[in-house]
């Protein structure tokens, strides 16, 4: 077989893999979203440099926790999760500098305090409203001040 035929076969195989990967990502997002409660949520995984370390993803409310999935990962498991009782919003701001290019358009950066330390998340204003309401809502009989003792 000629060299150009090998190159054509390799290019076809690479194209097929890219298409299959895209199909897996679409199916995964549909499966994650089937019960509702999903929204675009970016998380800052490294804070060593200003404006760096952001990873795009999806957030999903599941029972009493917030799950975060990387947008370009085929894994059906969340990359991170936080219990509702462990999250507390301590501030919010607009993305500055390089963050504006690294995040989805129109998102706000939300700083949350957890037992493990600070977590920075970015979400749309409407998702932030829902997130705040979800944090404040709790099943009947829940002690509101359990984290502050």
N, C-alpha and C positions, 0 to 999 in steps of 0.2 A: 504494500500500500504506500502511496506517495506521502510525503511529509505534509502537504497541504490537506490531505484527507484526515491525517491524524489531528492536525490543528482544528479542523472543522468538527471532528468528533468530540474533541476536548471542549471546544467552545459550546457545542450543543449540550454536553453533560453539565457544564457550569451553568448555563442558562436554565436547564431543567431544575438544578438544585436551588437556584435563586427563586424560581417560580414556586417550587414546593415549600421553601422556607416562608415565602410570603403567604401562601395558602394556610400554612400551619399557624402563622400569627393572626390571620383573619379569623380562623375557626376558634382559636384560643380566646380572642377578645369577645367573640359571640358567646362562648361558653361562660366566661367570667361575668358577662353582662346579662345573662338570661334571667336572673332574679332581680335585676335592678340594683340600685345602690352603688353604681360605679361612677367614677368621675376622673378627669385628668388630674393627676397628682404627681408632682415632681418632688424628689427628696434630695437633700444635699448630703452626700455620703462622705465627702472629705471637706474639711473646712480649713486646710492648711494655707491656702491662698485665697485672697479676696475675690469673690465672684466665680470661683471654680468649684468643681466637685458635684455639680448638679446632674442627676440622672432622671430622664423622663420616665413616666410610668402611669399606672392606673391605680386608683384607690378604690377599695370596696369595703362597705360596712358589712360585717359578718358577725351576727350575735352581738356580743359586747366588745368587739374589737374592730380596729381599722387595719385592713390588710393592704400592703403595697406590692404591686407587681411591676417589674421592669417592662417597658413597652416593647423592647425588641428581644425578649427572652422567650423561648418556646416552653419554658417550665410552667406547669400548672400550679405550682406552689408559690406562695407569696415570698418575696425577698425579705420583707420585714413585716412585723405586725406589732401593734400597740393596743393594750387594753384601754377601754374608755376611762376607767378609774385612774389610770396612770398618766393621762394627758391633761395638760393645762395650758391654755393659750396665754403667753406672757407678752406678746407684741406682734405687730404686723407692719409691713412697709412695702413700698414699691421696689421692684428690682432695680439695682443700680449698676451702671457700667456694663461689664461683660455679661452679667446675669440676664439682662434684657434680651440678649441674643441666644442664651443657653436655654431659656424657658419658653413655654408657650406664650403667645401674645395675650395681653390683658390679665395675666396672673399676678397675684399678690403673694409676697413671701410672708409666711406665718411662722413665728417662733413659738415652739411648745416646750414646756418643761416636763421631763419624765424622770423616773427614779434613776435611769442610766445617764442622765444629762440632758443637754439641750438638743432638740431636733428642729431643723429648718425644713419647712414644706412650702411648696408653691402651688396655688390653686386659683381658679377663677373666683370672682367676687360672689357669684351665686353659689358656688361650691363652698366657699368660706361661710356663707350664711347657713347652709345646711350643716356644715361641720360644727359650727358653734351651737346650733340647735341640738345636734346629736350629742355633743358633749354635755349640754345642760339637761337633756332629757335622760331619765333613768327610770327603771321599773319602780312601781310603788314600794315604799318601805326602804329604799336605798338611802344610806346615810350620806348626805352631801359633803360633809366635812371629814370623811374618812382619811383623806390624804393629808390633811392639815394638822393632824394630831401628832 
